[in-house]
Amino acid sequence: MSYTQTVEIPDSRRIFLDLPLYLPVGKANITVIPQTEKPAVNAYEAATSLRGLAKKMGSTLTVEQFHEMQQEDLRLEEEKYSRLFPNKG
């Protein structure tokens, strides 16, 4: 099993790792591999590649349908709240 975490090394050269709970406790080997180049990330290309992802996956949900679903969720939450905390005044 291996776990990889990319971190920024500060001027103090001190880092602290928060490890996931599924890692077993006990001895472990930690390897530090310096990353000399940062990967080229074009935020615009990344965002445009995500646009329409749901449609590409076959979703037929429209914005209007999504808003209707939100309104229905809010209505159900209000009904549940009213049942739990009836107005006593």
PDB file with one MODEL, atoms N, CA, C and O in Angstrom:
MODEL        1
ATOM      1  N   MET A   1       0.846  -1.163   0.000  1.00  0.00           N
ATOM      2  CA  MET A   1       0.000   0.000   0.000  1.00  0.00           C
ATOM      3  C   MET A   1       0.895   1.230   0.000  1.00  0.00           C
ATOM      4  O   MET A   1       1.896   1.283   0.715  1.00  0.00           O
ATOM      5  N   SER A   2       0.527   2.216  -0.806  1.00  0.00           N
ATOM      6  CA  SER A   2       1.281   3.459  -0.777  1.00  0.00           C
ATOM      7  C   SER A   2       0.311   4.625  -0.689  1.00  0.00           C
ATOM      8  O   SER A   2      -0.826   4.539  -1.152  1.00  0.00           O
ATOM      9  N   TYR A   3       0.763   5.692  -0.103  1.00  0.00           N
ATOM     10  CA  TYR A   3      -0.030   6.902   0.073  1.00  0.00           C
ATOM     11  C   TYR A   3       0.828   8.054  -0.390  1.00  0.00           C
ATOM     12  O   TYR A   3       1.965   8.206   0.058  1.00  0.00           O
ATOM     13  N   THR A   4       0.297   8.869  -1.282  1.00  0.00           N
ATOM     14  CA  THR A   4       1.048   9.999  -1.816  1.00  0.00           C
ATOM     15  C   THR A   4       0.349  11.284  -1.432  1.00  0.00           C
ATOM     16  O   THR A   4      -0.870  11.405  -1.550  1.00  0.00           O
ATOM     17  N   GLN A   5       1.138  12.247  -0.970  1.00  0.00           N
ATOM     18  CA  GLN A   5       0.597  13.553  -0.616  1.00  0.00           C
ATOM     19  C   GLN A   5       1.594  14.596  -1.091  1.00  0.00           C
ATOM     20  O   GLN A   5       2.766  14.550  -0.717  1.00  0.00           O
ATOM     21  N   THR A   6       1.140  15.537  -1.909  1.00  0.00           N
ATOM     22  CA  THR A   6       2.005  16.609  -2.380  1.00  0.00           C
ATOM     23  C   THR A   6       1.910  17.770  -1.400  1.00  0.00           C
ATOM     24  O   THR A   6       0.813  18.204  -1.050  1.00  0.00           O
ATOM     25  N   VAL A   7       3.045  18.265  -0.964  1.00  0.00           N
ATOM     26  CA  VAL A   7       3.080  19.358   0.008  1.00  0.00           C
ATOM     27  C   VAL A   7       4.040  20.441  -0.466  1.00  0.00           C
ATOM     28  O   VAL A   7       4.957  20.187  -1.247  1.00  0.00           O
ATOM     29  N   GLU A   8       3.807  21.649   0.024  1.00  0.00           N
ATOM     30  CA  GLU A   8       4.741  22.751  -0.200  1.00  0.00           C
ATOM     31  C   GLU A   8       5.725  22.752   0.963  1.00  0.00           C
ATOM     32  O   GLU A   8       5.313  22.714   2.123  1.00  0.00           O
ATOM     33  N   ILE A   9       7.005  22.794   0.668  1.00  0.00           N
ATOM     34  CA  ILE A   9       8.014  22.819   1.724  1.00  0.00           C
ATOM     35  C   ILE A   9       8.324  24.273   2.037  1.00  0.00           C
ATOM     36  O   ILE A   9       8.790  25.003   1.162  1.00  0.00           O
ATOM     37  N   PRO A  10       8.073  24.714   3.275  1.00  0.00           N
ATOM     38  CA  PRO A  10       8.328  26.110   3.635  1.00  0.00           C
ATOM     39  C   PRO A  10       9.811  26.357   3.868  1.00  0.00           C
ATOM     40  O   PRO A  10      10.620  25.429   3.847  1.00  0.00           O
ATOM     41  N   ASP A  11      10.156  27.625   4.091  1.00  0.00           N
ATOM     42  CA  ASP A  11      11.551  27.996   4.336  1.00  0.00           C
ATOM     43  C   ASP A  11      12.127  27.271   5.550  1.00  0.00           C
ATOM     44  O   ASP A  11      13.324  26.987   5.594  1.00  0.00           O
ATOM     45  N   SER A  12      11.281  26.972   6.531  1.00  0.00           N
ATOM     46  CA  SER A  12      11.756  26.300   7.740  1.00  0.00           C
ATOM     47  C   SER A  12      12.090  24.834   7.490  1.00  0.00           C
ATOM     48  O   SER A  12      12.711  24.185   8.332  1.00  0.00           O
ATOM     49  N   ARG A  13      11.675  24.307   6.326  1.00  0.00           N
ATOM     50  CA  ARG A  13      11.892  22.913   5.948  1.00  0.00           C
ATOM     51  C   ARG A  13      11.185  21.944   6.886  1.00  0.00           C
ATOM     52  O   ARG A  13      11.596  20.790   7.006  1.00  0.00           O
ATOM     53  N   ARG A  14      10.110  22.406   7.563  1.00  0.00           N
ATOM     54  CA  ARG A  14       9.340  21.554   8.460  1.00  0.00           C
ATOM     55  C   ARG A  14       7.975  21.316   7.845  1.00  0.00           C
ATOM     56  O   ARG A  14       7.307  22.252   7.406  1.00  0.00           O
ATOM     57  N   ILE A  15       7.567  20.056   7.817  1.00  0.00           N
ATOM     58  CA  ILE A  15       6.237  19.720   7.331  1.00  0.00           C
ATOM     59  C   ILE A  15       5.546  18.818   8.344  1.00  0.00           C
ATOM     60  O   ILE A  15       6.197  18.105   9.107  1.00  0.00           O
ATOM     61  N   PHE A  16       4.225  18.858   8.340  1.00  0.00           N
ATOM     62  CA  PHE A  16       3.410  18.019   9.189  1.00  0.00           C
ATOM     63  C   PHE A  16       2.444  17.283   8.280  1.00  0.00           C
ATOM     64  O   PHE A  16       1.841  17.888   7.394  1.00  0.00           O
ATOM     65  N   LEU A  17       2.294  16.004   8.487  1.00  0.00           N
ATOM     66  CA  LEU A  17       1.430  15.193   7.646  1.00  0.00           C
ATOM     67  C   LEU A  17       0.189  14.763   8.409  1.00  0.00           C
ATOM     68  O   LEU A  17       0.278  14.257   9.528  1.00  0.00           O
ATOM     69  N   ASP A  18      -0.965  14.968   7.797  1.00  0.00           N
ATOM     70  CA  ASP A  18      -2.216  14.425   8.306  1.00  0.00           C
ATOM     71  C   ASP A  18      -2.506  13.187   7.468  1.00  0.00           C
ATOM     72  O   ASP A  18      -2.802  13.283   6.277  1.00  0.00           O
ATOM     73  N   LEU A  19      -2.417  12.045   8.096  1.00  0.00           N
ATOM     74  CA  LEU A  19      -2.593  10.785   7.375  1.00  0.00           C
ATOM     75  C   LEU A  19      -4.020  10.283   7.520  1.00  0.00           C
ATOM     76  O   LEU A  19      -4.645  10.491   8.560  1.00  0.00           O
ATOM     77  N   PRO A  20      -4.543   9.626   6.496  1.00  0.00           N
ATOM     78  CA  PRO A  20      -5.906   9.091   6.580  1.00  0.00           C
ATOM     79  C   PRO A  20      -6.009   7.989   7.620  1.00  0.00           C
ATOM     80  O   PRO A  20      -5.040   7.282   7.894  1.00  0.00           O
ATOM     81  N   LEU A  21      -7.197   7.853   8.197  1.00  0.00           N
ATOM     82  CA  LEU A  21      -7.411   6.875   9.266  1.00  0.00           C
ATOM     83  C   LEU A  21      -7.284   5.435   8.800  1.00  0.00           C
ATOM     84  O   LEU A  21      -7.054   4.542   9.615  1.00  0.00           O
ATOM     85  N   TYR A  22      -7.433   5.194   7.494  1.00  0.00           N
ATOM     86  CA  TYR A  22      -7.358   3.808   7.032  1.00  0.00           C
ATOM     87  C   TYR A  22      -5.924   3.290   6.969  1.00  0.00           C
ATOM     88  O   TYR A  22      -5.721   2.091   6.776  1.00  0.00           O
ATOM     89  N   LEU A  23      -4.927   4.154   7.124  1.00  0.00           N
ATOM     90  CA  LEU A  23      -3.550   3.671   7.149  1.00  0.00           C
ATOM     91  C   LEU A  23      -3.287   2.959   8.465  1.00  0.00           C
ATOM     92  O   LEU A  23      -3.705   3.442   9.517  1.00  0.00           O
ATOM     93  N   PRO A  24      -2.609   1.831   8.428  1.00  0.00           N
ATOM     94  CA  PRO A  24      -2.343   1.117   9.674  1.00  0.00           C
ATOM     95  C   PRO A  24      -1.312   1.857  10.519  1.00  0.00           C
ATOM     96  O   PRO A  24      -0.451   2.557   9.986  1.00  0.00           O
ATOM     97  N   VAL A  25      -1.400   1.703  11.820  1.00  0.00           N
ATOM     98  CA  VAL A  25      -0.420   2.307  12.710  1.00  0.00           C
ATOM     99  C   VAL A  25       0.807   1.411  12.769  1.00  0.00           C
ATOM    100  O   VAL A  25       0.739   0.219  12.469  1.00  0.00           O
ATOM    101  N   GLY A  26       1.915   1.998  13.157  1.00  0.00           N
ATOM    102  CA  GLY A  26       3.159   1.242  13.239  1.00  0.00           C
ATOM    103  C   GLY A  26       4.238   1.910  12.408  1.00  0.00           C
ATOM    104  O   GLY A  26       4.096   3.059  11.987  1.00  0.00           O
ATOM    105  N   LYS A  27       5.293   1.193  12.181  1.00  0.00           N
ATOM    106  CA  LYS A  27       6.423   1.730  11.434  1.00  0.00           C
ATOM    107  C   LYS A  27       6.076   1.876   9.962  1.00  0.00           C
ATOM    108  O   LYS A  27       5.315   1.090   9.397  1.00  0.00           O
ATOM    109  N   ALA A  28       6.659   2.910   9.355  1.00  0.00           N
ATOM    110  CA  ALA A  28       6.437   3.131   7.930  1.00  0.00           C
ATOM    111  C   ALA A  28       7.668   3.815   7.351  1.00  0.00           C
ATOM    112  O   ALA A  28       8.381   4.528   8.057  1.00  0.00           O
ATOM    113  N   ASN A  29       7.909   3.599   6.086  1.00  0.00           N
ATOM    114  CA  ASN A  29       8.979   4.294   5.382  1.00  0.00           C
ATOM    115  C   ASN A  29       8.376   5.507   4.683  1.00  0.00           C
ATOM    116  O   ASN A  29       7.338   5.402   4.029  1.00  0.00           O
ATOM    117  N   ILE A  30       9.023   6.648   4.821  1.00  0.00           N
ATOM    118  CA  ILE A  30       8.578   7.863   4.150  1.00  0.00           C
ATOM    119  C   ILE A  30       9.660   8.271   3.176  1.00  0.00           C
ATOM    120  O   ILE A  30      10.825   8.402   3.552  1.00  0.00           O
ATOM    121  N   THR A  31       9.285   8.470   1.937  1.00  0.00           N
ATOM    122  CA  THR A  31      10.226   8.870   0.899  1.00  0.00           C
ATOM    123  C   THR A  31       9.872  10.268   0.428  1.00  0.00           C
ATOM    124  O   THR A  31       8.712  10.554   0.130  1.00  0.00           O
ATOM    125  N   VAL A  32      10.863  11.135   0.360  1.00  0.00           N
ATOM    126  CA  VAL A  32      10.669  12.491  -0.137  1.00  0.00           C
ATOM    127  C   VAL A  32      11.303  12.564  -1.526  1.00  0.00           C
ATOM    128  O   VAL A  32      12.498  12.321  -1.695  1.00  0.00           O
ATOM    129  N   ILE A  33      10.479  12.900  -2.506  1.00  0.00           N
ATOM    130  CA  ILE A  33      10.959  13.036  -3.879  1.00  0.00           C
ATOM    131  C   ILE A  33      10.711  14.471  -4.318  1.00  0.00           C
ATOM    132  O   ILE A  33       9.555  14.861  -4.486  1.00  0.00           O
ATOM    133  N   PRO A  34      11.760  15.271  -4.511  1.00  0.00           N
ATOM    134  CA  PRO A  34      11.548  16.658  -4.909  1.00  0.00           C
ATOM    135  C   PRO A  34      10.924  16.739  -6.304  1.00  0.00           C
ATOM    136  O   PRO A  34      11.287  15.991  -7.212  1.00  0.00           O
ATOM    137  N   GLN A  35       9.996  17.646  -6.443  1.00  0.00           N
ATOM    138  CA  GLN A  35       9.354  17.878  -7.730  1.00  0.00           C
ATOM    139  C   GLN A  35       9.991  19.127  -8.316  1.00  0.00           C
ATOM    140  O   GLN A  35       9.755  20.237  -7.839  1.00  0.00           O
ATOM    141  N   THR A  36      10.791  18.941  -9.344  1.00  0.00           N
ATOM    142  CA  THR A  36      11.548  20.075  -9.879  1.00  0.00           C
ATOM    143  C   THR A  36      10.693  20.974 -10.760  1.00  0.00           C
ATOM    144  O   THR A  36      10.914  22.184 -10.798  1.00  0.00           O
ATOM    145  N   GLU A  37       9.723  20.409 -11.466  1.00  0.00           N
ATOM    146  CA  GLU A  37       8.863  21.215 -12.313  1.00  0.00           C
ATOM    147  C   GLU A  37       7.420  21.052 -11.871  1.00  0.00           C
ATOM    148  O   GLU A  37       6.979  19.966 -11.494  1.00  0.00           O
ATOM    149  N   LYS A  38       6.700  22.161 -11.928  1.00  0.00           N
ATOM    150  CA  LYS A  38       5.277  22.077 -11.638  1.00  0.00           C
ATOM    151  C   LYS A  38       4.560  21.682 -12.918  1.00  0.00           C
ATOM    152  O   LYS A  38       4.911  22.153 -14.000  1.00  0.00           O
ATOM    153  N   PRO A  39       3.559  20.823 -12.801  1.00  0.00           N
ATOM    154  CA  PRO A  39       2.818  20.443 -14.006  1.00  0.00           C
ATOM    155  C   PRO A  39       2.068  21.640 -14.566  1.00  0.00           C
ATOM    156  O   PRO A  39       1.550  22.471 -13.820  1.00  0.00           O
ATOM    157  N   ALA A  40       2.018  21.713 -15.866  1.00  0.00           N
ATOM    158  CA  ALA A  40       1.323  22.817 -16.523  1.00  0.00           C
ATOM    159  C   ALA A  40      -0.178  22.641 -16.332  1.00  0.00           C
ATOM    160  O   ALA A  40      -0.754  21.643 -16.767  1.00  0.00           O
ATOM    161  N   VAL A  41      -0.801  23.605 -15.687  1.00  0.00           N
ATOM    162  CA  VAL A  41      -2.233  23.554 -15.451  1.00  0.00           C
ATOM    163  C   VAL A  41      -2.846  24.804 -16.055  1.00  0.00           C
ATOM    164  O   VAL A  41      -2.524  25.927 -15.665  1.00  0.00           O
ATOM    165  N   ASN A  42      -3.718  24.591 -16.996  1.00  0.00           N
ATOM    166  CA  ASN A  42      -4.432  25.696 -17.594  1.00  0.00           C
ATOM    167  C   ASN A  42      -5.845  25.658 -17.035  1.00  0.00           C
ATOM    168  O   ASN A  42      -6.643  24.794 -17.400  1.00  0.00           O
ATOM    169  N   ALA A  43      -6.151  26.596 -16.151  1.00  0.00           N
ATOM    170  CA  ALA A  43      -7.446  26.584 -15.469  1.00  0.00           C
ATOM    171  C   ALA A  43      -8.595  26.703 -16.462  1.00  0.00           C
ATOM    172  O   ALA A  43      -9.636  26.072 -16.278  1.00  0.00           O
ATOM    173  N   TYR A  44      -8.425  27.490 -17.495  1.00  0.00           N
ATOM    174  CA  TYR A  44      -9.492  27.671 -18.471  1.00  0.00           C
ATOM    175  C   TYR A  44      -9.792  26.353 -19.184  1.00  0.00           C
ATOM    176  O   TYR A  44     -10.955  25.985 -19.347  1.00  0.00           O
ATOM    177  N   GLU A  45      -8.752  25.647 -19.605  1.00  0.00           N
ATOM    178  CA  GLU A  45      -8.959  24.361 -20.283  1.00  0.00           C
ATOM    179  C   GLU A  45      -9.599  23.345 -19.346  1.00  0.00           C
ATOM    180  O   GLU A  45     -10.456  22.564 -19.760  1.00  0.00           O
ATOM    181  N   ALA A  46      -9.182  23.357 -18.089  1.00  0.00           N
ATOM    182  CA  ALA A  46      -9.763  22.418 -17.124  1.00  0.00           C
ATOM    183  C   ALA A  46     -11.243  22.704 -16.930  1.00  0.00           C
ATOM    184  O   ALA A  46     -12.055  21.780 -16.881  1.00  0.00           O
ATOM    185  N   ALA A  47     -11.600  23.986 -16.819  1.00  0.00           N
ATOM    186  CA  ALA A  47     -13.008  24.341 -16.621  1.00  0.00           C
ATOM    187  C   ALA A  47     -13.844  24.016 -17.849  1.00  0.00           C
ATOM    188  O   ALA A  47     -14.958  23.507 -17.724  1.00  0.00           O
ATOM    189  N   THR A  48     -13.321  24.303 -19.029  1.00  0.00           N
ATOM    190  CA  THR A  48     -14.102  24.037 -20.233  1.00  0.00           C
ATOM    191  C   THR A  48     -14.252  22.539 -20.482  1.00  0.00           C
ATOM    192  O   THR A  48     -15.245  22.111 -21.069  1.00  0.00           O
ATOM    193  N   SER A  49     -13.298  21.748 -20.053  1.00  0.00           N
ATOM    194  CA  SER A  49     -13.441  20.303 -20.239  1.00  0.00           C
ATOM    195  C   SER A  49     -14.525  19.736 -19.326  1.00  0.00           C
ATOM    196  O   SER A  49     -15.105  18.693 -19.629  1.00  0.00           O
ATOM    197  N   LEU A  50     -14.801  20.412 -18.214  1.00  0.00           N
ATOM    198  CA  LEU A  50     -15.838  19.951 -17.298  1.00  0.00           C
ATOM    199  C   LEU A  50     -17.236  20.380 -17.724  1.00  0.00           C
ATOM    200  O   LEU A  50     -18.227  19.757 -17.345  1.00  0.00           O
ATOM    201  N   ARG A  51     -17.311  21.454 -18.518  1.00  0.00           N
ATOM    202  CA  ARG A  51     -18.622  21.920 -18.965  1.00  0.00           C
ATOM    203  C   ARG A  51     -19.269  20.847 -19.830  1.00  0.00           C
ATOM    204  O   ARG A  51     -18.645  20.312 -20.746  1.00  0.00           O
ATOM    205  N   GLY A  52     -20.473  20.552 -19.541  1.00  0.00           N
ATOM    206  CA  GLY A  52     -21.198  19.568 -20.320  1.00  0.00           C
ATOM    207  C   GLY A  52     -20.863  18.140 -19.969  1.00  0.00           C
ATOM    208  O   GLY A  52     -21.274  17.222 -20.678  1.00  0.00           O
ATOM    209  N   LEU A  53     -20.129  17.924 -18.894  1.00  0.00           N
ATOM    210  CA  LEU A  53     -19.730  16.577 -18.518  1.00  0.00           C
ATOM    211  C   LEU A  53     -20.947  15.699 -18.224  1.00  0.00           C
ATOM    212  O   LEU A  53     -21.005  14.545 -18.649  1.00  0.00           O
ATOM    213  N   ALA A  54     -21.918  16.256 -17.493  1.00  0.00           N
ATOM    214  CA  ALA A  54     -23.112  15.467 -17.169  1.00  0.00           C
ATOM    215  C   ALA A  54     -23.878  15.100 -18.437  1.00  0.00           C
ATOM    216  O   ALA A  54     -24.389  13.987 -18.565  1.00  0.00           O
ATOM    217  N   LYS A  55     -23.951  16.046 -19.368  1.00  0.00           N
ATOM    218  CA  LYS A  55     -24.661  15.763 -20.613  1.00  0.00           C
ATOM    219  C   LYS A  55     -23.938  14.677 -21.401  1.00  0.00           C
ATOM    220  O   LYS A  55     -24.577  13.820 -22.011  1.00  0.00           O
ATOM    221  N   LYS A  56     -22.610  14.714 -21.388  1.00  0.00           N
ATOM    222  CA  LYS A  56     -21.833  13.687 -22.076  1.00  0.00           C
ATOM    223  C   LYS A  56     -22.072  12.310 -21.461  1.00  0.00           C
ATOM    224  O   LYS A  56     -21.974  11.284 -22.135  1.00  0.00           O
ATOM    225  N   MET A  57     -22.388  12.313 -20.166  1.00  0.00           N
ATOM    226  CA  MET A  57     -22.625  11.049 -19.468  1.00  0.00           C
ATOM    227  C   MET A  57     -24.074  10.594 -19.596  1.00  0.00           C
ATOM    228  O   MET A  57     -24.450   9.555 -19.053  1.00  0.00           O
ATOM    229  N   GLY A  58     -24.887  11.367 -20.311  1.00  0.00           N
ATOM    230  CA  GLY A  58     -26.253  10.934 -20.567  1.00  0.00           C
ATOM    231  C   GLY A  58     -27.316  11.596 -19.712  1.00  0.00           C
ATOM    232  O   GLY A  58     -28.479  11.196 -19.775  1.00  0.00           O
ATOM    233  N   SER A  59     -26.962  12.591 -18.918  1.00  0.00           N
ATOM    234  CA  SER A  59     -27.952  13.251 -18.085  1.00  0.00           C
ATOM    235  C   SER A  59     -28.874  14.120 -18.932  1.00  0.00           C
ATOM    236  O   SER A  59     -28.435  14.776 -19.876  1.00  0.00           O
ATOM    237  N   THR A  60     -30.159  14.114 -18.582  1.00  0.00           N
ATOM    238  CA  THR A  60     -31.127  14.961 -19.282  1.00  0.00           C
ATOM    239  C   THR A  60     -31.667  16.049 -18.362  1.00  0.00           C
ATOM    240  O   THR A  60     -32.619  16.742 -18.720  1.00  0.00           O
ATOM    241  N   LEU A  61     -31.081  16.204 -17.196  1.00  0.00           N
ATOM    242  CA  LEU A  61     -31.531  17.188 -16.222  1.00  0.00           C
ATOM    243  C   LEU A  61     -31.269  18.595 -16.733  1.00  0.00           C
ATOM    244  O   LEU A  61     -30.164  18.906 -17.178  1.00  0.00           O
ATOM    245  N   THR A  62     -32.293  19.449 -16.668  1.00  0.00           N
ATOM    246  CA  THR A  62     -32.133  20.840 -17.080  1.00  0.00           C
ATOM    247  C   THR A  62     -31.983  21.717 -15.848  1.00  0.00           C
ATOM    248  O   THR A  62     -32.234  21.270 -14.728  1.00  0.00           O
ATOM    249  N   VAL A  63     -31.581  22.946 -16.048  1.00  0.00           N
ATOM    250  CA  VAL A  63     -31.435  23.887 -14.940  1.00  0.00           C
ATOM    251  C   VAL A  63     -32.788  24.122 -14.280  1.00  0.00           C
ATOM    252  O   VAL A  63     -32.882  24.206 -13.055  1.00  0.00           O
ATOM    253  N   GLU A  64     -33.825  24.226 -15.087  1.00  0.00           N
ATOM    254  CA  GLU A  64     -35.162  24.446 -14.543  1.00  0.00           C
ATOM    255  C   GLU A  64     -35.588  23.267 -13.665  1.00  0.00           C
ATOM    256  O   GLU A  64     -36.137  23.465 -12.581  1.00  0.00           O
ATOM    257  N   GLN A  65     -35.338  22.053 -14.128  1.00  0.00           N
ATOM    258  CA  GLN A  65     -35.677  20.871 -13.331  1.00  0.00           C
ATOM    259  C   GLN A  65     -34.884  20.850 -12.029  1.00  0.00           C
ATOM    260  O   GLN A  65     -35.407  20.475 -10.980  1.00  0.00           O
ATOM    261  N   PHE A  66     -33.632  21.251 -12.105  1.00  0.00           N
ATOM    262  CA  PHE A  66     -32.789  21.281 -10.910  1.00  0.00           C
ATOM    263  C   PHE A  66     -33.340  22.278  -9.896  1.00  0.00           C
ATOM    264  O   PHE A  66     -33.399  21.983  -8.702  1.00  0.00           O
ATOM    265  N   HIS A  67     -33.749  23.473 -10.373  1.00  0.00           N
ATOM    266  CA  HIS A  67     -34.323  24.474  -9.479  1.00  0.00           C
ATOM    267  C   HIS A  67     -35.628  23.979  -8.862  1.00  0.00           C
ATOM    268  O   HIS A  67     -35.891  24.238  -7.688  1.00  0.00           O
ATOM    269  N   GLU A  68     -36.434  23.281  -9.629  1.00  0.00           N
ATOM    270  CA  GLU A  68     -37.669  22.707  -9.094  1.00  0.00           C
ATOM    271  C   GLU A  68     -37.352  21.689  -8.001  1.00  0.00           C
ATOM    272  O   GLU A  68     -38.034  21.642  -6.977  1.00  0.00           O
ATOM    273  N   MET A  69     -36.326  20.880  -8.214  1.00  0.00           N
ATOM    274  CA  MET A  69     -35.917  19.903  -7.209  1.00  0.00           C
ATOM    275  C   MET A  69     -35.455  20.602  -5.932  1.00  0.00           C
ATOM    276  O   MET A  69     -35.757  20.152  -4.826  1.00  0.00           O
ATOM    277  N   GLN A  70     -34.721  21.706  -6.091  1.00  0.00           N
ATOM    278  CA  GLN A  70     -34.273  22.467  -4.925  1.00  0.00           C
ATOM    279  C   GLN A  70     -35.462  23.009  -4.144  1.00  0.00           C
ATOM    280  O   GLN A  70     -35.502  22.913  -2.917  1.00  0.00           O
ATOM    281  N   GLN A  71     -36.432  23.582  -4.861  1.00  0.00           N
ATOM    282  CA  GLN A  71     -37.619  24.120  -4.204  1.00  0.00           C
ATOM    283  C   GLN A  71     -38.391  23.024  -3.462  1.00  0.00           C
ATOM    284  O   GLN A  71     -38.868  23.246  -2.350  1.00  0.00           O
ATOM    285  N   GLU A  72     -38.511  21.859  -4.068  1.00  0.00           N
ATOM    286  CA  GLU A  72     -39.192  20.740  -3.428  1.00  0.00           C
ATOM    287  C   GLU A  72     -38.448  20.312  -2.164  1.00  0.00           C
ATOM    288  O   GLU A  72     -39.074  20.024  -1.143  1.00  0.00           O
ATOM    289  N   ASP A  73     -37.107  20.268  -2.226  1.00  0.00           N
ATOM    290  CA  ASP A  73     -36.317  19.925  -1.043  1.00  0.00           C
ATOM    291  C   ASP A  73     -36.551  20.934   0.076  1.00  0.00           C
ATOM    292  O   ASP A  73     -36.712  20.556   1.237  1.00  0.00           O
ATOM    293  N   LEU A  74     -36.570  22.224  -0.278  1.00  0.00           N
ATOM    294  CA  LEU A  74     -36.802  23.260   0.733  1.00  0.00           C
ATOM    295  C   LEU A  74     -38.196  23.113   1.348  1.00  0.00           C
ATOM    296  O   LEU A  74     -38.364  23.269   2.557  1.00  0.00           O
ATOM    297  N   ARG A  75     -39.190  22.814   0.516  1.00  0.00           N
ATOM    298  CA  ARG A  75     -40.552  22.629   1.010  1.00  0.00           C
ATOM    299  C   ARG A  75     -40.618  21.458   1.988  1.00  0.00           C
ATOM    300  O   ARG A  75     -41.242  21.554   3.045  1.00  0.00           O
ATOM    301  N   LEU A  76     -39.965  20.347   1.624  1.00  0.00           N
ATOM    302  CA  LEU A  76     -39.958  19.180   2.508  1.00  0.00           C
ATOM    303  C   LEU A  76     -39.225  19.466   3.817  1.00  0.00           C
ATOM    304  O   LEU A  76     -39.651  19.005   4.875  1.00  0.00           O
ATOM    305  N   GLU A  77     -38.139  20.215   3.756  1.00  0.00           N
ATOM    306  CA  GLU A  77     -37.418  20.577   4.974  1.00  0.00           C
ATOM    307  C   GLU A  77     -38.284  21.446   5.881  1.00  0.00           C
ATOM    308  O   GLU A  77     -38.289  21.262   7.099  1.00  0.00           O
ATOM    309  N   GLU A  78     -39.021  22.399   5.288  1.00  0.00           N
ATOM    310  CA  GLU A  78     -39.908  23.253   6.068  1.00  0.00           C
ATOM    311  C   GLU A  78     -41.011  22.436   6.723  1.00  0.00           C
ATOM    312  O   GLU A  78     -41.344  22.670   7.885  1.00  0.00           O
ATOM    313  N   GLU A  79     -41.583  21.480   5.995  1.00  0.00           N
ATOM    314  CA  GLU A  79     -42.621  20.620   6.572  1.00  0.00           C
ATOM    315  C   GLU A  79     -42.067  19.809   7.738  1.00  0.00           C
ATOM    316  O   GLU A  79     -42.716  19.684   8.777  1.00  0.00           O
ATOM    317  N   LYS A  80     -40.880  19.264   7.566  1.00  0.00           N
ATOM    318  CA  LYS A  80     -40.260  18.468   8.633  1.00  0.00           C
ATOM    319  C   LYS A  80     -39.979  19.346   9.853  1.00  0.00           C
ATOM    320  O   LYS A  80     -40.213  18.934  10.990  1.00  0.00           O
ATOM    321  N   TYR A  81     -39.480  20.552   9.608  1.00  0.00           N
ATOM    322  CA  TYR A  81     -39.195  21.475  10.704  1.00  0.00           C
ATOM    323  C   TYR A  81     -40.486  21.832  11.435  1.00  0.00           C
ATOM    324  O   TYR A  81     -40.508  21.889  12.665  1.00  0.00           O
ATOM    325  N   SER A  82     -41.557  22.070  10.686  1.00  0.00           N
ATOM    326  CA  SER A  82     -42.846  22.433  11.297  1.00  0.00           C
ATOM    327  C   SER A  82     -43.378  21.299  12.165  1.00  0.00           C
ATOM    328  O   SER A  82     -43.971  21.547  13.214  1.00  0.00           O
ATOM    329  N   ARG A  83     -43.166  20.039  11.729  1.00  0.00           N
ATOM    330  CA  ARG A  83     -43.616  18.905  12.533  1.00  0.00           C
ATOM    331  C   ARG A  83     -42.787  18.759  13.802  1.00  0.00           C
ATOM    332  O   ARG A  83     -43.318  18.424  14.861  1.00  0.00           O
ATOM    333  N   LEU A  84     -41.490  19.009  13.695  1.00  0.00           N
ATOM    334  CA  LEU A  84     -40.613  18.841  14.854  1.00  0.00           C
ATOM    335  C   LEU A  84     -40.770  19.975  15.858  1.00  0.00           C
ATOM    336  O   LEU A  84     -40.672  19.756  17.065  1.00  0.00           O
ATOM    337  N   PHE A  85     -41.013  21.180  15.365  1.00  0.00           N
ATOM    338  CA  PHE A  85     -41.119  22.359  16.228  1.00  0.00           C
ATOM    339  C   PHE A  85     -42.404  23.102  15.917  1.00  0.00           C
ATOM    340  O   PHE A  85     -42.389  24.149  15.270  1.00  0.00           O
ATOM    341  N   PRO A  86     -43.509  22.557  16.382  1.00  0.00           N
ATOM    342  CA  PRO A  86     -44.789  23.235  16.098  1.00  0.00           C
ATOM    343  C   PRO A  86     -44.839  24.607  16.763  1.00  0.00           C
ATOM    344  O   PRO A  86     -44.266  24.819  17.832  1.00  0.00           O
ATOM    345  N   ASN A  87     -45.530  25.522  16.113  1.00  0.00           N
ATOM    346  CA  ASN A  87     -45.654  26.878  16.613  1.00  0.00           C
ATOM    347  C   ASN A  87     -46.601  26.885  17.814  1.00  0.00           C
ATOM    348  O   ASN A  87     -47.784  26.575  17.670  1.00  0.00           O
ATOM    349  N   LYS A  88     -46.087  27.237  19.006  1.00  0.00           N
ATOM    350  CA  LYS A  88     -46.908  27.187  20.217  1.00  0.00           C
ATOM    351  C   LYS A  88     -47.499  28.554  20.546  1.00  0.00           C
ATOM    352  O   LYS A  88     -48.199  28.697  21.548  1.00  0.00           O
ATOM    353  N   GLY A  89     -47.233  29.538  19.732  1.00  0.00           N
ATOM    354  CA  GLY A  89     -47.707  30.881  20.058  1.00  0.00           C
ATOM    355  C   GLY A  89     -48.912  31.175  19.342  1.00  0.00           C
ATOM    356  O   GLY A  89     -49.465  32.265  19.485  1.00  0.00           O
TER     357      GLY A  89
ENDMDL
END
